[in-house]
Amino acid sequence: MDLLHIRVVSPPDLTGRAVALLSADQSVLNLVVQPGVVRHPDGDAVAFDVLTGAANEILRGLRDLELDRRGSIAIEPVDVHFSGELAEAAARQLGPVGGAPVWEQVEARIRAEGRYAPSFFLYLVIAGMIGAVGIVTNSQILIVAAMVVGPEYGAIVGIALGIDRRDGLRIRRGLRALVLGFLLAIAVTLLFALMINAFGLESKAFRLGVRPVSNLINSPNFFSFAVAALAGIVGIVSLTEARTSALLGVFISVTTIPAAADISVSIAFGAWSEAGGSLVQLLVNIVVLVVVGTLALRVQRAVWRRIRLRNRPADTP
């Protein structure tokens, strides 16, 4: 049984309605109301614990009261708690809904990944350069390292959330970050690859045309599509359930950064057809991840909505 601790700053004229909403729900525990104690913004402090499976309904009710606009709502996970009989009974009443994700938290995690500070572009450039070294030395380990360093999945899933929520601003910001970021990474990595070529720093095998890493990247096929689709599903599910280990697996499954690096390396070494193949690989991965991510978000919402409706008590409106 999981709990969330929620702190609300409520304008005095809304506190009564908020407390009535919370008091009527058996999944709300340890409700505390402190009138007039909050400053900046001024208001009443309302704090409570809620069973995770019921949090979506509670948060929706609080937002319908515009407490997120006129006051504030903060959500904290409760790592350890000792529950009484009341909490256990409420958890049993929730049934399968008790495992539902809290969509406010899910979207907050996605929004956090979709912040495009200067470090976002720095990470992309560094990841591209690491990928270039992996390509010219035929090192799969360095290719994996480049995948882990690359931050592009945050922008991709941010675009998917924007499409799901019909948020044009979020979509435009994500697309702009991806386009500018990859163009910058490709340009800097191209200069780096030209230096490698000029000084003959590539491995002997790469110089002789033995390029297994590059050939794997610049040859998109059915498996490129399949892996991107599967990674997109796992990525959204891992964000929904806050499973960072699974999300790391997504990072090292998607051939975006390696494809960008191979575009630069291929151009630097005059392999134009390979550069074209890597460009196709990059575009396929991004498009598939965005489409699958959007569909995965919508399907999960629909599934959990159906579960909630199926398990709603008969006397619930």
Secondary structure, 3 states (H helix, E strand, C coil): CCEEEEEEEECHHHHHHHHHHHHCCCCEEEEEEEEEEECCCCEEEEEEEEEHHHHHHHHHHHHHCCHHHHCEEEEEEECCCCCCHHHHHHHHHHHHHHHCCCHHHHHHHHHHHCCCCHHHHHHHHHHHHHHHHHHHCCCHHHHHHHHHHCCHHHHHHHHHHHHHCCCHHHHHHHHHHHHHHHHHHHHHHHHHHHHHHHCCCCCHHHHCCCCHHHHHHCCCCHHHHHHHHHHHHHHHHHHHHCCHHHHHHHHCCCCCHHHHHHHHHHHHCCCHHHHHHHHHHHHHHHHHHHHHHHHHHHHHHHHHHHHHHHCCCCCCC
